[in-house]
Amino acid sequence: MQFYRAHVLICGGTGCVSSKSHELKAEMEKELKALGIDNEVQIVMTGCFGLCEAGPIVIVYPEGTFYSQVKIKDAKRIVTEHLYKGRIVKDLLYYESIQQDKIKAVNEVDFYAKQKRIALANCGVIDPENIDEYIALDGYQALIKVLTQMKPEDVIEEIKLSELRGRGGAGFPTGLKWDIASQYKDDMKYVCCNADEGDPGAFMDRSILEGTPHSVLEAMAIAGYATGAKKGYIYVRAEYPIAVKRLQIAIKQAKEYGLLGEDIFDTNFSFDIEIRLGAGAFVCGEETALIESIEGKRGMPRTKPPFPAEKGIWGKPTLLNNVETFANIPLIILKGGEWFSKIGIEGSKGTKVFALGGKIKNTGLVEVPMGMTLREVIYDIGGGCPNGKEFKAVQTGGPSGGCLTKEHLDTPIGYDNLVKLGSMMGSGGMIIMDEDTCMVDIARYFLDFTCEESCGKCTPCREGTKRLKELLDRFCTGKGTFEDLDRLESLAYYIQDNSLCNLGQSAPNPVISTLTHFRDEYLAHVVDRRCPTGVCKALLQYTITDKCIGCGSCAKVCPQECIEPVGKVINEKTNRRAYVIDHTKCIKCGACIEACPPKVSAIITQ
Amino acid sequence: MKKSIADLAKIRQETLRKIQLRDKEDTNCRIVVGMGTCGISAGARPCLSAIVDEVHKRGLSNIQIVQTGCVGMCRLEPMFDVYVGNEKVTYVNMTPEKSRQVVVEHIVNKRVIQEYTIGEVEK
């Protein structure tokens, strides 16, 4: 086995791959070869490091040097300067890792220093396509422990002790779920992993599968042993090609080593895993719709009960857990449920991965202990809103969740706390909105999503979400009335009460929570016919002020030709007049604002 | 091929040795090789390769081999520092052969080779 004096870790998560990290790797290999040091330096493609904003990320060990936004042309400098001569290329460092000429290692940067990684522990540390590296970091030790030292009841007891709750959204206690699933007897039982991550902006499941696929396989085998299942399915969307590929490689490697398959470690326990690809429908994240889809039918929810634990895949008892839930299991087994239950707060134990997105500096993936406040996550780790804008709200739980405002910033994050405030944990997406975001428009955006994704099986959801969206459209275009506001509210609660599955039941949440926290914005749209943030274009009006010098730049670019020099006279001698916009023809494209000379800036929006 | 629990333990140990480098906290010893222009032209490169090779051959773990720039005593290059715990020893006028000796004597046998150190050479 070759000894390498330096390891270069390049992020191979979806974010960095799309900014060409594969090409970067090839280029670095070429440069290393050219200098003849390719046998001293190892290049590893890892899973997501989490700070996607700074991608492609390259980390060089043993120093732990953290390079960000590395371009292909930079490969040569990193190789010749750093790896050959030992001089860190300062201008390529992540901005925070160099302060007053002191270079910080990756684990000392604020973004990482505040995190606690359990589910993502191996992400960005190991090569996900190499089972040996997973084994080196205690991989499959939990499975060994379970198969050789524990009875199925002990396993369930340990999970119960950890107080782990489902990380997919609803937060059902995992230990209890396993217990229930283990009690149904049948000739065939299944374990299923829900990797149909559909929330816009959430990508923790994808990153886990890309970064440490073996954790999920190991946990599923443990779940199989605990509940008496012999077969596992991973339902993952085809839109995640890298995750699917790494899973396939991982399953193949695990089978070669006999960690999956017949008679694992000669203990008579057999477990096999199969991947099922989904077409990317949001509703298939709902457990019964997911089961339908696995069976080859159209992805539509079933009525519950019976719950999947009794009649799931092919009508057999099925245990269904989310990717992140599974990713916590191996460590709980190894370190004990008690260790896990010491992290976090009452009712919400352990850590949670959040995907930070929207108007935030450090877009990316963070894993923090439960009970951390929103402020710490958004400001200390996320870096706050970019360009000095003020924070307005954060949407948690994606299109099924709600928004939380400034006054909620000091709430400790936990399942029950968020529900109390009218939002939910969901899968952990956090979309941050700044002062420029219109809350009515945001509600409309999410409704647009659920409207598209409604499967159409039940009427309240199929028709209701459409009507709800139409109403929101009316507000955004300045046609909304007070009656519409009442109708919006009553319809929202109706859909919540009457839909068949969680998709419909939670679809009106963005409307209800924006109505609760930002009713004044709705009123501004109705009473003043005005959008306070200027997002709803239909409500904007472009006006030329007295500052106009009559240059005519705006009239030249106006596609509607609706700006004419018919205002007051500016110059008596030449009879030059100020320009005026004809509002009946204006399409609010904004071209005139751009054309107006910056020194003058005579055009404003109201 | 199907692996037994013992096989797995073996894989674990071997691979861990390889990837331990990525754990910053877990280091016994650091070798810092001067790789300024002076160092490179005096032959620091072959010394570095020799150190890497020797560390690998001996199966040593938890050893960081890093480079640094010129420390100002260009006439004594190639030179490198060996840190064990808080103690630092500077070796000067190195050759690949001497470098190997240092790895064996200093790191494996825990004996500083006095005659190669800067204190001795500068006397």
Interface residues (C-beta under 8 A of the other chain):
Chain A: M1 Q2 F3 Y4 R5 A6 H7 L9 E40 Y61 P62 E63 G64 Y84 K85 G86 R87 A105 N107 V125 I126 D132 E133 I135 A136 L137 D138 G139 Y140 Q141 I144 T148 E256 Y257 G258 L259 F265 D266
Chain B: M1 K2 K3 S4 I5 L8 I11 R12 Q13 E14 T15 L16 K18 I19 L21 R22 K24 T27 V33 M35 G36 I40 L48 S49 V52 V55 H56 Q64 I65 V66 Q67 T68 G69
